Amino acid sequence: MKPALIYEFRGHLLDLGRRRLQRGGNDIMIRPKSLALLVYLIENPGRVIDKEELIGAIWPNSIVSDDSLSQCLKDVRAALGVEAEGLIKTVPRRGYIVDEGQIRCRSELPPPQSEKPSIAILPFRPLASDREHNWFAEGLTEDIATALTRSRQLMVVSRLARPPEPKVSRSVAEVAGSFRVRYVVDGSIRLVGNRLRVSSQLIDAHSGSILWADRFDRYVNDVFAIQDEITDAIVRHLEIKLLPQERRSIQLSRTDNMEAYTYYRHGWQLARHWTKAYLMVARRMFTQAAELDPIFARAHSAIALCDCYLLEWFASNETPGSILAMAEKALALDANLAEAHVARALAFQKSGRIDDARTAYAEALAIDPTCFEARLFAGFLAWTQGQRDVAMAQFVEAAQLRREDYLGPYFVLAAIDKADPEKLKWAQLALELAEHAAVLQPDNPAPLSRGAVALYHLGKFQEAVSWIKRALILDPDDPITNYNAAAVYSVIGDQATALRFLEAYVQRSSEDMVDLVRNDDDLAGIRSYPGYNELLARSWGLISST
């Protein structure tokens, strides 16, 4: 196996094998093209490299301007920070040179892939007559996946991520191939009164053989014991062991109080409707769970995450300080809660501590790479920093983690370049998932307003208007619905109506959202319309730069 080169310079580490740039052990977010530029420069130290050579290396077979190179170089210098000043020097009228004396190179042999088994935990299915207990099935799936992510010997690459239901059944090998894993865990539940039946199996997708299968008939209060038994069976058959500290970490993150657990699980079922009203009800449920069990770390973490969504999307009364305090409370109970690190990151971000926010997001993803909120909010940060490629990469990961949720594809659409050939694919996926959610949640404006965005990306403008009108009937005051209405009408050329809905959004949102308004391609038509600059100045005290 070929060793991977690692370059060290001025407190930074550039790992070519993993395509990662780090400082102090923390990942630094950088756009793919900017990273490619840094790699090329570092691999060619001590000589002057002209612009033509760099452009040819980074954008082969493409025609780009010097501005693209200048922007990438600006990104590289910003990512490296003041610690690496002088590493990359500009040679006037000739090009750029990297100081060879500042770089150390070493090689590292990456561990064989077989040393770390990969596994996907598919959502446990309620039986046909038991669909009202979806919340319980989802909770069981997530708890087993969370327990397995605590093992450093196992790669859990999917969580709550069943592929969209196909028109024809797919083999286990095909499902595993879509997740790029070897092992798959599948199962079903049946909950009748206080009796619970759980069936589960572990399948080796390479051979198609069932390594383990079992059925548990218990009282519902025994669900935590069932989770432990399934987890133990999986690690035993994969011939790995949970270390004592890993077992302790699993215990710390959960509760033995069934009532608290029920509030917590119902809370997440509601929160993922993605509206202010549902998030506020979910927050009350999380609070009740925390009151029933004050040491239930995940309940405190869920409160902090709820507040993150409320602050980021709805300019609610939550503050960065209150979110940070709740996140620290959760981390004091369990330092390995990825979601609590996400909440810390957003609190730092809203306080202007961008480097601390990046570090906290990296910590969350190091603990649990399958954390949906970590991918989503890290994408928001990259978006506000103008790093569209980084934002899109995070949103794509989020979409892969929750494949039944329209939110991931919706944000991919926000970040994707208008000329990208993949745009229509993401728009179609967002529409299909939003349409499914709208059927299941007929009183929820969120899937309708976000589906409207997908529709106009597909060129279905009349349908987009119809969808956004239905969303506005359900909740005319919802900020996200008003924002998407502004986008719909701007795209179809009705700028007066677009400005009216943008004003409704601005009045209910914080000044932090100004970069979104300024950078969203879908609002391009409104920016030259009379009254746009005055609206931003009047509401946020800002003059727009078009």
Wavefront OBJ file of the C-alpha trace (Angstrom):
o trace
v 0.000 0.000 0.000
v 1.430 3.376 -0.996
v 2.344 5.664 1.923
v 0.473 8.966 2.156
v 2.592 12.109 2.350
v 2.091 14.542 5.213
v 3.541 18.068 5.148
v 4.069 20.100 8.321
v 4.649 23.862 8.387
v 4.144 26.647 10.921
v 1.846 24.612 13.188
v -0.195 23.270 10.250
v -0.526 19.738 8.915
v -1.443 18.956 5.308
v -2.422 15.291 4.901
v -2.449 14.401 1.198
v -3.866 10.939 1.786
v -6.947 12.255 3.549
v -7.014 15.631 1.721
v -7.189 17.452 5.048
v -5.644 20.674 6.323
v -5.343 20.917 10.104
v -4.070 23.312 12.740
v -3.646 22.186 16.329
v -5.372 18.888 15.516
v -8.502 20.656 14.217
v -9.711 20.559 10.612
v -9.639 23.845 8.707
v -12.490 24.366 6.243
v -11.233 25.281 2.779
v -12.766 25.036 -0.674
v -11.645 22.061 -2.819
v -9.989 24.211 -5.513
v -8.217 26.310 -2.873
v -6.978 23.125 -1.197
v -5.753 21.837 -4.580
v -3.813 25.091 -5.044
v -2.213 24.757 -1.606
v -1.256 21.131 -2.309
v 0.378 22.064 -5.627
v 2.363 24.900 -4.068
v 3.493 22.793 -1.100
v 4.535 19.949 -3.394
v 6.687 22.367 -5.412
v 8.589 24.440 -2.837
v 11.654 26.551 -3.523
v 10.846 27.513 -7.108
v 8.847 30.318 -8.677
v 5.588 29.037 -10.194
v 3.878 31.345 -12.663
v 0.138 31.878 -12.966
v -0.155 29.925 -16.209
v 1.312 26.798 -14.612
v -0.975 27.076 -11.585
v -4.095 27.609 -13.662
v -3.177 24.657 -15.863
v -2.642 22.425 -12.833
v -5.750 23.429 -10.877
v -8.191 23.920 -13.776
v -7.029 21.491 -16.485
v -8.987 21.671 -19.739
v -10.871 24.734 -18.480
v -10.695 28.421 -19.263
v -10.612 30.578 -16.140
v -9.459 34.102 -15.407
v -6.661 35.267 -13.141
v -9.389 36.321 -10.719
v -10.184 32.670 -9.959
v -6.554 32.037 -9.062
v -6.400 35.210 -6.964
v -9.527 34.215 -5.037
v -8.159 30.736 -4.306
v -4.854 32.211 -3.134
v -6.789 34.597 -0.898
v -8.700 31.614 0.532
v -5.441 29.749 1.192
v -3.866 32.672 3.033
v -7.029 33.232 5.064
v -7.168 29.533 6.008
v -3.513 29.480 7.071
v -3.837 32.676 9.102
v -1.145 34.899 10.534
v 0.822 31.887 11.810
v 1.894 31.059 8.252
v 2.663 34.557 7.000
v 5.638 34.458 4.681
v 5.155 30.811 3.728
v 3.763 31.688 0.283
v 5.489 34.717 -1.219
v 4.466 36.730 -4.252
v 7.261 37.368 -6.754
v 6.191 40.499 -8.697
v 5.431 39.860 -12.373
v 6.703 36.272 -12.086
v 4.419 34.210 -9.821
v 4.607 32.622 -6.385
v 7.153 30.698 -4.327
v 6.856 28.605 -1.157
v 9.610 28.930 1.446
v 11.212 25.494 1.329
v 12.882 25.937 4.707
v 9.549 26.059 6.543
v 8.276 22.675 5.342
v 8.850 19.190 6.719
v 7.618 16.134 4.869
v 6.966 12.678 6.253
v 5.059 9.626 5.068
v 2.350 7.631 6.783
v 0.985 4.241 5.842
v -2.813 4.415 6.117
v -4.438 1.538 7.968
v -6.008 -1.147 5.791
v -9.726 -0.577 5.270
v -10.501 -4.019 6.664
v -9.215 -2.974 10.088
v -12.263 -0.764 10.590
v -15.530 -2.457 9.559
v -18.153 -0.166 8.025
v -21.830 -0.531 8.819
v -25.143 1.132 7.973
v -28.023 1.096 10.454
v -31.224 1.197 8.426
v -34.314 2.633 10.136
v -36.262 -0.006 12.038
v -39.698 -0.326 10.425
v -42.958 -0.221 12.344
v -45.181 -3.020 11.100
v -47.988 -1.983 8.757
v -50.595 -1.772 11.517
v -48.264 0.146 13.812
v -47.346 3.293 11.820
v -48.237 5.657 14.675
v -45.108 4.463 16.443
v -42.664 5.795 13.853
v -41.152 7.993 16.565
v -40.275 4.921 18.615
v -38.761 3.063 15.657
v -36.665 6.084 14.702
v -35.489 6.431 18.283
v -34.424 2.807 18.479
v -32.462 3.190 15.235
v -30.722 6.343 16.357
v -29.868 4.992 19.809
v -28.258 1.850 18.389
v -26.324 3.910 15.831
v -25.220 6.389 18.497
v -23.975 3.550 20.681
v -21.978 2.070 17.798
v -20.393 5.434 16.904
v -18.792 5.417 20.358
v -16.558 2.546 19.227
v -13.325 3.716 17.613
v -13.005 0.352 15.915
v -16.185 0.725 13.831
v -17.208 3.148 11.104
v -20.928 3.932 11.212
v -21.349 5.738 7.921
v -25.124 6.123 7.924
v -27.740 6.947 10.466
v -31.480 7.259 9.796
v -30.598 7.014 6.131
v -32.756 4.525 4.281
v -32.480 5.097 0.527
v -35.662 6.477 -1.064
v -38.209 3.705 -1.519
v -37.566 2.176 -4.944
v -40.226 1.069 -7.390
v -38.633 -2.365 -7.344
v -37.032 -4.030 -4.350
v -33.282 -3.740 -3.978
v -30.913 -6.409 -2.759
v -28.897 -5.985 0.417
v -25.770 -5.728 -1.741
v -27.301 -2.815 -3.680
v -28.356 -1.034 -0.489
v -24.899 -1.542 1.054
v -23.306 -0.358 -2.184
v -25.280 2.882 -2.060
v -23.834 3.516 1.412
v -20.383 2.052 0.612
v -20.457 -0.306 3.589
v -19.930 -4.007 4.095
v -22.469 -4.644 6.853
v -26.127 -3.670 7.184
v -28.386 -3.768 10.240
v -32.111 -3.930 9.555
v -35.142 -4.576 11.714
v -38.764 -3.960 12.640
v -40.790 -3.138 15.743
v -44.287 -3.829 16.998
v -45.590 -1.875 19.987
v -48.949 -2.887 21.482
v -49.855 -1.361 24.810
v -46.850 -1.908 27.055
v -45.579 -4.905 25.060
v -42.744 -4.487 22.575
v -41.503 -6.852 19.884
v -38.225 -6.031 18.123
v -36.753 -8.111 15.299
v -33.254 -7.345 14.041
v -30.572 -8.858 11.825
v -26.957 -8.188 10.862
v -26.113 -8.969 7.219
v -22.774 -9.296 5.473
v -23.504 -7.587 2.150
v -20.447 -9.123 0.454
v -21.651 -12.685 0.939
v -25.348 -12.022 1.502
v -25.256 -14.160 4.652
v -27.115 -13.301 7.853
v -24.479 -13.159 10.584
v -26.981 -12.743 13.391
v -30.731 -12.417 13.851
v -32.944 -12.316 16.903
v -36.390 -11.358 18.129
v -37.107 -9.722 21.480
v -40.523 -9.891 23.157
v -40.384 -7.614 26.183
v -42.151 -4.878 28.088
v -41.595 -1.420 26.611
v -39.572 -0.371 29.661
v -36.977 -2.942 28.597
v -36.152 -1.028 25.398
v -32.788 0.095 26.789
v -31.797 -3.483 27.555
v -32.822 -4.455 24.005
v -30.622 -1.682 22.600
v -27.685 -2.977 24.622
v -28.253 -6.564 23.515
v -28.448 -5.597 19.829
v -25.311 -3.457 20.153
v -23.445 -6.263 21.918
v -24.516 -8.792 19.293
v -23.280 -6.562 16.457
v -19.848 -5.887 17.964
v -19.475 -9.537 18.969
v -20.174 -10.835 15.466
v -17.869 -8.232 13.929
v -15.189 -9.422 16.348
v -14.586 -6.058 17.969
v -14.877 -5.048 21.601
v -16.371 -2.018 23.269
v -13.824 -0.580 25.665
v -14.976 0.188 29.243
v -14.859 3.931 28.595
v -16.925 3.447 25.423
v -19.583 1.529 27.344
v -19.594 4.255 29.986
v -20.003 6.878 27.264
v -23.089 5.060 25.944
v -24.650 5.008 29.407
v -23.901 8.690 30.025
v -25.725 9.877 26.911
v -29.101 8.313 27.638
v -31.753 7.973 30.315
v -33.318 5.053 32.141
v -36.486 7.085 32.669
v -39.039 5.859 30.107
v -41.224 8.953 30.433
v -38.261 11.257 29.833
v -37.239 9.132 26.849
v -40.762 9.366 25.392
v -40.800 13.166 25.650
v -37.338 13.313 24.075
v -38.277 11.112 21.140
v -41.595 12.868 20.488
v -39.709 16.160 20.640
v -37.401 15.198 17.791
v -40.307 13.904 15.740
v -41.876 17.372 15.995
v -38.658 19.374 15.638
v -37.980 17.858 12.229
v -41.107 19.488 10.849
v -38.786 22.552 10.659
v -41.252 25.307 11.600
v -41.093 27.758 14.497
v -44.308 26.448 16.060
v -43.154 22.830 15.970
v -39.669 23.721 17.234
v -41.145 25.572 20.195
v -43.362 22.607 21.116
v -40.364 20.291 20.682
v -38.335 22.511 23.003
v -40.997 22.195 25.693
v -40.868 18.411 25.339
v -37.078 18.391 25.651
v -37.370 20.615 28.718
v -39.860 18.210 30.285
v -37.483 15.312 29.568
v -34.644 17.189 31.283
v -36.834 17.960 34.292
v -37.824 14.297 34.626
v -34.163 13.256 34.406
v -31.771 16.154 35.160
v -28.723 14.082 34.124
v -30.166 13.135 30.712
v -27.412 14.773 28.660
v -29.098 14.388 25.280
v -32.200 16.228 26.495
v -30.092 19.264 27.433
v -28.272 18.993 24.107
v -31.606 18.856 22.251
v -32.769 22.053 23.993
v -29.587 23.780 22.839
v -30.049 22.530 19.253
v -33.688 23.627 19.204
v -32.541 27.075 20.266
v -29.968 27.015 17.457
v -32.670 26.468 14.841
v -34.931 29.081 16.419
v -32.155 31.681 16.523
v -30.705 30.906 13.082
v -33.978 30.734 11.161
v -36.540 32.698 13.152
v -34.591 35.423 15.060
v -36.209 34.278 18.303
v -35.319 35.518 21.773
v -32.601 32.924 22.322
v -29.097 34.349 22.673
v -25.645 32.929 21.902
v -24.938 33.095 25.629
v -27.984 31.037 26.602
v -27.254 28.434 23.899
v -23.637 28.164 25.003
v -24.672 27.711 28.644
v -27.093 24.899 27.753
v -24.518 23.210 25.527
v -21.902 23.375 28.290
v -24.418 21.845 30.697
v -24.897 18.898 28.318
v -21.149 18.507 27.806
v -20.549 18.516 31.547
v -22.746 15.402 31.672
v -21.295 13.802 28.519
v -18.271 15.363 26.786
v -18.804 13.149 23.712
v -22.132 14.567 22.556
v -21.579 15.764 18.999
v -24.853 17.723 19.017
v -23.747 19.754 22.041
v -20.516 20.682 20.262
v -22.649 21.845 17.321
v -24.625 24.122 19.639
v -21.371 25.538 21.041
v -20.203 26.183 17.487
v -23.311 28.146 16.548
v -23.087 30.179 19.767
v -19.479 31.054 18.870
v -20.490 31.839 15.296
v -23.261 34.210 16.392
v -20.802 35.900 18.761
v -18.329 36.556 15.953
v -15.850 33.902 17.143
v -15.510 32.254 13.738
v -12.303 30.296 14.397
v -13.793 28.880 17.613
v -16.927 27.940 15.665
v -14.886 26.064 13.046
v -13.025 24.217 15.795
v -16.247 23.218 17.552
v -17.809 21.936 14.299
v -14.642 19.915 13.644
v -14.858 18.469 17.180
v -18.476 17.454 16.577
v -17.625 15.699 13.317
v -14.588 13.994 14.853
v -16.902 12.487 17.491
v -19.673 11.585 15.057
v -19.192 12.086 11.297
v -22.870 11.114 10.831
v -24.198 14.066 12.854
v -26.767 15.766 10.603
v -26.760 19.054 12.522
v -22.952 19.282 12.395
v -22.999 18.999 8.600
v -25.919 21.418 8.245
v -24.649 24.209 10.505
v -21.044 23.852 9.288
v -22.513 24.392 5.823
v -24.297 27.538 7.027
v -21.015 28.896 8.393
v -19.179 28.232 5.142
v -22.030 29.872 3.218
v -21.861 33.058 5.294
v -18.077 33.136 4.784
v -18.490 32.983 1.005
v -17.125 29.433 0.786
v -19.808 28.071 -1.496
v -17.939 24.881 -2.443
v -17.360 23.992 1.204
v -20.990 24.763 2.039
v -22.225 22.574 -0.787
v -19.990 19.677 0.301
v -21.423 19.842 3.827
v -25.006 20.075 2.559
v -24.458 17.066 0.291
v -23.213 15.089 3.300
v -26.291 16.186 5.280
v -28.542 15.075 2.433
v -26.860 11.657 2.404
v -27.325 11.263 6.163
v -31.076 11.925 6.172
v -32.157 10.720 2.768
v -35.845 10.922 3.589
v -35.595 14.635 4.527
v -36.036 17.374 1.924
v -33.933 19.824 3.957
v -30.537 18.534 2.766
v -31.319 18.705 -0.984
v -32.994 22.093 -0.436
v -29.781 23.583 0.943
v -27.701 21.919 -1.768
v -29.853 23.899 -4.221
v -29.022 27.093 -2.330
v -25.265 26.506 -2.655
v -24.970 24.830 -6.050
v -23.772 26.813 -9.052
v -26.592 27.642 -11.463
v -24.644 26.078 -14.342
v -23.882 22.850 -12.469
v -25.355 19.903 -14.408
v -26.257 18.250 -11.076
v -28.674 21.058 -10.184
v -31.720 19.470 -11.809
v -31.045 16.155 -10.047
v -31.000 17.845 -6.639
v -34.082 19.922 -7.481
v -36.020 16.798 -8.474
v -34.966 14.989 -5.291
v -35.906 17.969 -3.111
v -39.301 18.160 -4.823
v -40.078 14.449 -4.404
v -39.145 14.466 -0.714
v -41.008 17.731 -0.047
v -44.090 16.408 -1.837
v -44.028 13.258 0.312
v -43.666 15.347 3.496
v -46.513 17.658 2.437
v -48.848 14.665 2.131
v -47.882 13.396 5.596
v -47.988 16.905 7.139
v -50.877 18.744 5.439
v -50.838 21.562 8.020
v -47.102 22.272 7.659
v -45.997 25.104 5.322
v -42.293 24.115 5.378
v -42.310 21.338 2.731
v -44.573 23.424 0.486
v -42.383 26.550 0.595
v -39.177 24.602 0.089
v -40.776 22.461 -2.591
v -41.702 25.686 -4.400
v -37.996 26.517 -4.633
v -37.315 23.113 -6.185
v -40.148 23.651 -8.671
v -38.821 26.898 -10.087
v -35.333 25.379 -10.356
v -37.021 22.758 -12.542
v -38.646 25.498 -14.625
v -42.153 24.767 -13.298
v -42.969 28.372 -12.423
v -46.762 28.178 -12.245
v -46.587 25.183 -9.927
v -44.030 27.019 -7.784
v -46.446 29.928 -7.358
v -49.267 27.520 -6.494
v -47.168 25.786 -3.833
v -45.975 29.015 -2.224
v -49.539 30.345 -2.092
v -50.647 27.178 -0.254
v -47.769 27.591 2.196
v -48.730 31.215 2.864
v -52.332 30.223 3.564
v -51.109 27.769 6.204
v -48.839 30.341 7.897
v -48.585 33.846 6.399
v -46.177 34.962 9.145
v -43.584 32.189 8.819
v -40.220 33.857 7.976
v -38.907 30.997 5.805
v -42.144 30.883 3.825
v -41.958 34.650 3.228
v -38.317 34.385 2.168
v -39.081 31.600 -0.298
v -42.083 33.560 -1.579
v -39.727 36.475 -2.283
v -37.455 34.109 -4.198
v -40.326 32.593 -6.203
v -41.699 35.962 -7.307
v -38.229 37.384 -7.992
v -37.412 34.461 -10.290
v -40.665 34.840 -12.247
v -40.088 38.609 -12.609
v -42.728 40.027 -10.238
v -40.318 42.184 -8.247
v -42.973 44.296 -6.515
v -44.525 41.199 -4.935
v -41.070 39.792 -4.219
v -40.102 42.963 -2.353
v -43.275 42.781 -0.264
v -42.482 39.249 0.897
v -38.810 40.096 1.440
v -39.887 42.921 3.709
v -42.042 40.491 5.714
v -39.000 38.222 6.063
v -36.587 41.008 7.032
v -38.955 42.257 9.733
v -38.916 38.806 11.382
v -35.209 38.002 10.940
v -31.916 39.155 12.379
v -29.205 41.232 10.732
v -27.109 38.035 10.556
v -29.161 37.023 7.514
v -27.960 39.942 5.388
v -25.297 37.813 3.673
v -27.973 35.293 2.690
v -30.099 38.036 1.133
v -27.139 39.569 -0.646
v -25.679 36.323 -2.003
v -28.739 34.262 -2.938
v -28.792 33.907 -6.729
v -32.564 33.521 -6.640
v -32.947 37.110 -5.377
v -30.744 38.612 -8.091
v -33.725 40.176 -9.887
v -34.902 42.152 -6.884
v -31.589 43.803 -5.994
v -31.896 46.500 -8.656
v -35.592 47.077 -7.957
v -36.578 50.434 -6.406
v -36.990 50.110 -2.653
v -34.618 47.158 -2.124
v -31.711 49.177 -0.712
v -34.079 51.297 1.322
v -35.633 48.159 2.842
v -32.281 46.848 4.079
v -31.273 50.278 5.346
v -34.576 50.808 7.125
v -34.790 47.358 8.685
v -31.170 46.415 9.342
v -29.431 49.791 9.044
v -27.485 48.541 6.023
v -26.913 49.707 2.499
v -26.851 46.790 0.095
v -23.888 46.130 -2.157
v -25.305 44.731 -5.387
l 1 2 3 4 5 6 7 8 9 10 11 12 13 14 15 16 17 18 19 20 21 22 23 24 25 26 27 28 29 30 31 32 33 34 35 36 37 38 39 40 41 42 43 44 45 46 47 48 49 50 51 52 53 54 55 56 57 58 59 60 61 62 63 64 65 66 67 68 69 70 71 72 73 74 75 76 77 78 79 80 81 82 83 84 85 86 87 88 89 90 91 92 93 94 95 96 97 98 99 100 101 102 103 104 105 106 107 108 109 110 111 112 113 114 115 116 117 118 119 120 121 122 123 124 125 126 127 128 129 130 131 132 133 134 135 136 137 138 139 140 141 142 143 144 145 146 147 148 149 150 151 152 153 154 155 156 157 158 159 160 161 162 163 164 165 166 167 168 169 170 171 172 173 174 175 176 177 178 179 180 181 182 183 184 185 186 187 188 189 190 191 192 193 194 195 196 197 198 199 200 201 202 203 204 205 206 207 208 209 210 211 212 213 214 215 216 217 218 219 220 221 222 223 224 225 226 227 228 229 230 231 232 233 234 235 236 237 238 239 240 241 242 243 244 245 246 247 248 249 250 251 252 253 254 255 256 257 258 259 260 261 262 263 264 265 266 267 268 269 270 271 272 273 274 275 276 277 278 279 280 281 282 283 284 285 286 287 288 289 290 291 292 293 294 295 296 297 298 299 300 301 302 303 304 305 306 307 308 309 310 311 312 313 314 315 316 317 318 319 320 321 322 323 324 325 326 327 328 329 330 331 332 333 334 335 336 337 338 339 340 341 342 343 344 345 346 347 348 349 350 351 352 353 354 355 356 357 358 359 360 361 362 363 364 365 366 367 368 369 370 371 372 373 374 375 376 377 378 379 380 381 382 383 384 385 386 387 388 389 390 391 392 393 394 395 396 397 398 399 400 401 402 403 404 405 406 407 408 409 410 411 412 413 414 415 416 417 418 419 420 421 422 423 424 425 426 427 428 429 430 431 432 433 434 435 436 437 438 439 440 441 442 443 444 445 446 447 448 449 450 451 452 453 454 455 456 457 458 459 460 461 462 463 464 465 466 467 468 469 470 471 472 473 474 475 476 477 478 479 480 481 482 483 484 485 486 487 488 489 490 491 492 493 494 495 496 497 498 499 500 501 502 503 504 505 506 507 508 509 510 511 512 513 514 515 516 517 518 519 520 521 522 523 524 525 526 527 528 529 530 531 532 533 534 535 536 537 538 539 540 541 542 543 544 545 546
